[in-house]
Amino acid sequence: MNVGGLLTSAGINIGLCVLFLSLYSILRKQPQNVKVYFGRRIAEEHNRLREAFILERFVPSTSWIVKSLRCTEDEILATAGLDAVVFNRILVFSMRIFSLAAILCVFGVLPLNYFGQDMHHVRIPKASLETFTIGNVQERSRWLWVHCVVLYIISAVASLLLYLEYKHIARLRLCHVSRATSNPSHFSVLVRGIPKSSEESFSSTVESFFTKYHASSYLSHQVVYKVGKLQKIVSSAKKAYRKSKHFKATTVDQRCKSVTYRCCFCGASSNSFQLLPIEFEQEGEKPDECGSAFVFFKTRYAALIVAEVLQTSNPMRWVTSLAPERDDIYWSNLWLPYKQLWIRHIATLLGSIVFMFVFLIPVTFIQGLTQLEQLQQRLPFLRGILKKKYMTQLITGYLPSVILQIFLYTVPPTMMLFSTLEGPISHSERKRSACCKVLYFTIWNVFFVNVLSGSAISQLNALSSPKDIPMQLARAVPVQATFFTTYVLTSGWASLSSELMQLFGLTWNFIRRYILRMKEDSDFVFSFPYHTEVPKVLLFGLLGFTCSVLAPLILPFLLLYFFLSYVVYRNQFLNVYCTKYDTGGLYWPIAHNTTIFSIVLTQIICLGVFGLKESPVAAGFTVPLIIFTLLFNQYCRKRLLPLFKTVPAQNLIDMDTEDQQAGRMEDLHQRLHSAYFQSPDTDDIPLEGVHTVGRNADGSGTSGESSSKESADEARSDLSHPTLDGLPVSQLRNAVRSLTFIMRLQKRGLSE
């Protein structure tokens, strides 16, 4: 592909970005879309919005960019949690290292690559992109030492920045643990693999075991039940309450009938609600006990000790671990027998491998689109079409990355399904497992398969001889760098635009309001999809490292992606996504390991390139660099990684001592009894503002206390649109009313 094809792809994606950003700046101001673009803020404030007609709503603006840039890290931490801060630090690290790489490689390495051979250079738009790669440098060139020096600088600065970020996030994690003084999960241990006894129940077995072996620290316990339908009924009730809790002092008439509305397409009617009888018989028998239980201890330190040590000589029984937070528990997986989990892990691993190899089919087809000669041989009827210049640039520069991106949309749901089948005990663990699977999958299929396969599956036999892989990568990466550049444009810039637009939420909001004609506000606030966005950012980091020295032309496009993503994702954390659970920064070790892998892979590929270019000095200096990078990683694993695997006993003991001295320990123990109640109770559902209306014997209506005045006051205090907070809406309304009153007086005067 030549520079013209790259510019075609860049132009298309730049146009889409500008269009989507302009549409977003307008759509976010429309009151009917406030649930889509301000879901988190509306969910927290629980207020309805008034729809004021203001001209600014229909004018594109950049105010949202300014607000996202002004937001501090502490505000993100308080709003979206530690995981959001970790994701933000990944973007900051990427911007810093690739800013340095872009300066060094674009102004230092790129000219050496372009003038690496004595040849006649055509005009740049017609020049092949391979002339800007290290493949254009002559063998035994004396300028290869520049590439080696730049590689040293990038590796050293990346290692330093990684270490500083690792220390910063580890400190934030310790602060996150220390600040959660009333977190019941610090006192709780999840026990699985409880042996079944024919003489006593699971509850009695747990009590006798911990009373015998942990009598000094054992407080109480709660057995997990397989509740089935009961759990679904309670969950549905809580969802129904969340949808209506912004109504205060609501009156519910027990005599009302179901309301129907008709669909605008088919005309069919549907019931909005039906009042169920107060008295109903619970179907089914008493819920069965499961082989899992939550055990509570008197101190945090005692819970940590019990969670870390082996309880019996049989590791498959009495398996203990620190309990997740209440909102993070994946209840249905607690019902699974612990002995099944290793089988599930093997099954999901095999399923992931099969899915990975099945995905080779579309990747091979996509690589065929980048090779026009082979494409014309296999499909002769395309020869006439491919003679047109713009069609050639469109097919080679835009279509391959678009098709690959479409197929990649199937990967996150599939990996999330596999992670669910593994049996994780928490939602955050399931999402983190899916994040790792998606990351491995994308690195393999987007990078290695595209590099090693070329345009045919037959070339995958390169994997049969591992010692030749560095040489294969050294030959293929500079050639495939053009495809990676267009992939950054398509999967990076365009995906950020669609993320900002919230196409799914916008479409559902339109269907709900104008097709289904649902008047009530639906609660569809989502949590941030770390399992899709973290692998995407880390994959772009891998492409940036591997292509920085070999094909620097990718760096300006990649750097622009990271700057744009920094603004977009901060805006999404502040306004759109709602944090339901948090891993405590456990995504950073994934990011660190992936970055180290990217750096070492870059060094190995450069070692192979220096060998192909017959530069023994550059190749010899690259070997110690690989060793130093691996030693640095090992130091980080020993120094900082243990802080992410468990909680330091020193911090927990200090927290226990402080609570005992302040007299808060008894209150914390009282809260533990209801902290992990399996069927959520209604303590968090205040009903003082809800009144029932019935009939007395004489037919007169009875109700609770009247609060019409309060409801009227609350109706007047409805929120304005979040983007219009600074406008004098009330003053404008008063001015309009005054003008209307004056016009009416004038009309009366004329009529008289």
Disulfide bonds with the S-S distance in Angstrom:
none
